[in-house]
Amino acid sequence: MKIRELDKPAHTWCQHCTIGVGCGIYNTRPESCRVYECIWLQTQRMDKPIAFELRPDKSRVVIGTTNHGEEIVLYVSPDRPDAWKRGGFEKLVAELLSKGKTVWVSCEDKLQKL
């Protein structure tokens, strides 16, 4: 994800991220990092959380929203552009579409409507 306060462009690892460990500036991270919660994380407090295998660091897909939560965006890591077709994503996407949600896939600034 893009982080303006850190001049971090989208589709790149954050300079403060140690893969497999976490954020090196967690206690002093910018406000946008503090308030952002992807859909996967939000559901972990609900009765039916999204599966562990779809956690962003495992799946390489961050599930977000746009249009005030009306549309779902799957932000896919450029190093694994088909990640949204793997694991439980097929079932999740089918469920979202059946509920009338618009689902988009974003990879390297290319946007595709499903």
Steps between C-alpha positions, in 0.01 A plus 500: 500500500609857441601692814526872434661588835791267421518583128442128443358420158243229448614150403827517694603373840525767766858584592401448864358151447709198589332211320396233745557733797290812448519876517826649625331828592178354639489726808562814293329397174302766309133563568389341171666173609340525844144540374495275193351156547460271201181298471680182608603662829156653559332160467725340760281660770179361347312172530609390151857622444663469161726192490855523635639392161366826353697716743683757284853392586408139420282555193677806351160670468373792710122520505383860512199708409418803293191711439428527875517122546261421216766338280772248583854536366749213503843666502723228359875485542676548163730206572197269510238652266280189503487483882134605499418179308665274760392342824170613639475816292284333235239418766529843664460686169199285405341576839560875463359504147194301611434771760497761224842647579716638221845340517812646342851359465785752516850393400777739396248784460289295260138467610276214388133461587391143570 
